[in-house]
Amino acid sequence: LEVQNNRYTLRYGGSQVQCSETVDNEPTNLTTYNADLRDPETLPRNRFDCIIFTQTLHLIDDVDAVLKNLHGCLKKDGVILCTMPSVSKIAYEENFDHWRFTKAGAKYVFQKIFKEEDLTVEVFGNVLTNICFLEGIVVEEISKSELETFDKNYPLIVCIRAKK
């Protein structure tokens, strides 16, 4: 299951992907499920081996409800691959931008639903990657070493792998 479209599933899943479904709460988007991710009645239980959940959690007011719902959608040993911003432009237009996450904050909210031993939490970024992101400078304009340098004081993104 992937939010809005299956771009990452198709790009990284390869031949092992047997079925790819999508979810969005916008009725005009063509997805498998039109769902409020906070509502457990809107998605099937114990269905997915993997949920790719990128750059979405910060846009939903009830983080706990969403994570509980997604946990219920996973098959046994299924995983959520989630990314969340530490830094990002605020989406004022829609008035739905609620959170930014640190490594500790992301771990805290996921541990309410998933066992600590089933979580992997990593952060990536540095001052330069944050500046580039906010200024719209593309990855091709900086070196690989500049991109891959990590500074724990300036994370750009938090990544979580959570297993049911």
C-alpha positions in Angstrom: 0.0 0.0 0.0 1.3 3.4 -0.9 -0.1 6.9 -0.4 -1.5 8.8 -3.4 0.4 6.8 -6.1 2.6 3.7 -6.3 5.8 5.4 -7.6 8.1 4.0 -5.0 6.6 0.6 -5.1 7.2 0.3 -8.8 10.6 1.9 -8.7 12.1 -0.1 -5.8 9.8 -3.2 -5.4 10.9 -4.9 -8.6 9.6 -8.3 -9.6 8.7 -9.3 -6.0 5.7 -7.0 -6.0 2.6 -9.1 -6.8 0.0 -6.4 -6.0 0.3 -2.7 -5.6 -2.6 -0.6 -4.1 -2.9 3.1 -3.2 -4.8 5.2 -0.7 -5.7 8.9 -0.6 -8.4 10.9 1.1 -9.0 13.1 -2.0 -12.0 11.6 -3.9 -10.8 13.0 -7.2 -7.5 11.1 -7.1 -7.6 7.7 -8.7 -6.5 5.3 -5.9 -7.5 1.9 -4.7 -8.9 3.2 -1.5 -10.4 6.6 -0.7 -9.9 6.7 3.0 -9.4 8.7 6.1 -6.3 7.1 7.5 -7.4 7.8 11.1 -10.5 5.6 10.6 -9.9 1.8 10.9 -13.1 1.1 9.0 -11.7 2.5 5.8 -8.9 0.1 5.1 -8.8 -3.8 5.1 -7.2 -5.5 8.1 -4.2 -7.8 7.9 -3.8 -7.2 4.2 -0.4 -5.6 3.4 3.1 -6.9 3.5 4.4 -3.4 3.2 3.1 0.1 3.6 5.1 2.9 2.0 4.2 6.0 4.0 6.3 8.9 2.8 6.0 12.5 3.9 2.4 12.2 5.1 2.2 11.7 8.8 3.0 15.4 9.6 -0.1 16.3 7.7 -2.5 14.4 9.9 -3.8 15.6 13.2 -4.2 12.3 15.0 -0.8 10.5 14.6 -1.7 7.8 17.1 -4.9 6.9 15.3 -3.1 6.7 11.9 -0.3 4.5 13.2 -2.8 2.2 15.0 -4.8 1.9 11.8 -1.8 1.2 9.6 -0.6 -1.4 12.1 -3.9 -3.2 11.8 -3.6 -3.2 8.0 -0.3 -5.0 8.1 0.0 -8.8 7.8 2.1 -10.5 10.5 5.7 -9.6 9.9 4.6 -6.8 7.5 6.5 -3.5 7.6 5.8 0.2 7.4 8.5 2.3 5.6 7.8 5.8 6.8 9.6 9.1 6.2 8.8 12.3 8.1 10.2 15.8 7.8 12.3 17.5 10.4 12.5 20.6 8.3 10.0 21.6 5.6 8.0 24.6 4.3 4.7 24.8 6.1 1.6 24.1 4.0 -0.5 27.1 5.2 -2.9 27.0 2.2 -4.6 23.8 3.4 -4.3 24.4 7.1 -3.5 20.8 7.7 0.3 20.8 8.4 0.6 19.8 12.0 4.0 18.3 12.9 7.8 18.1 12.4 9.6 15.1 13.9 12.9 14.5 15.5 14.4 11.0 15.9 13.3 10.8 19.5 9.8 12.1 18.7 9.3 9.7 15.8 10.5 6.8 17.9 8.2 7.9 20.7 5.0 7.9 18.6 5.8 4.6 16.9 6.6 2.9 20.2 3.1 3.5 21.3 2.0 1.0 18.6 5.1 -1.1 17.6 7.5 -2.9 19.9 10.9 -1.1 20.3 12.8 -4.1 19.0 10.7 -4.0 15.8 11.7 -0.3 15.0 14.6 1.1 13.1 14.8 4.9 13.3 17.4 6.8 11.3 17.8 10.5 10.4 19.6 12.0 7.5 20.7 15.6 6.7 23.0 18.4 7.6 23.0 22.2 7.4 23.7 22.2 3.7 21.0 19.7 2.8 18.5 21.7 4.8 19.4 24.9 3.0 19.3 23.2 -0.4 15.9 21.7 0.4 14.5 25.1 1.5 16.0 27.0 -1.4 15.0 24.5 -4.0 18.5 23.4 -4.9 18.4 20.0 -6.6 20.6 17.0 -5.6 22.6 17.3 -8.9 23.9 20.7 -7.7 25.8 19.3 -4.7 28.4 16.6 -4.4 27.7 13.1 -3.1 29.9 13.7 -0.1 28.0 16.9 0.8 24.7 15.1 0.4 25.8 12.1 2.5 27.4 14.1 5.3 25.4 13.6 8.5 25.1 16.2 11.3 22.8 15.0 14.2 22.0 18.6 15.0 20.5 19.3 11.6 18.4 16.4 10.4 16.4 17.0 7.3 14.3 13.7 7.3 13.4 11.0 9.8 13.1 7.4 8.4 11.4 4.6 10.2 11.0 0.9 9.5 8.4 -0.6 11.8 7.6 -4.3 11.7 4.3 -5.9 12.9 
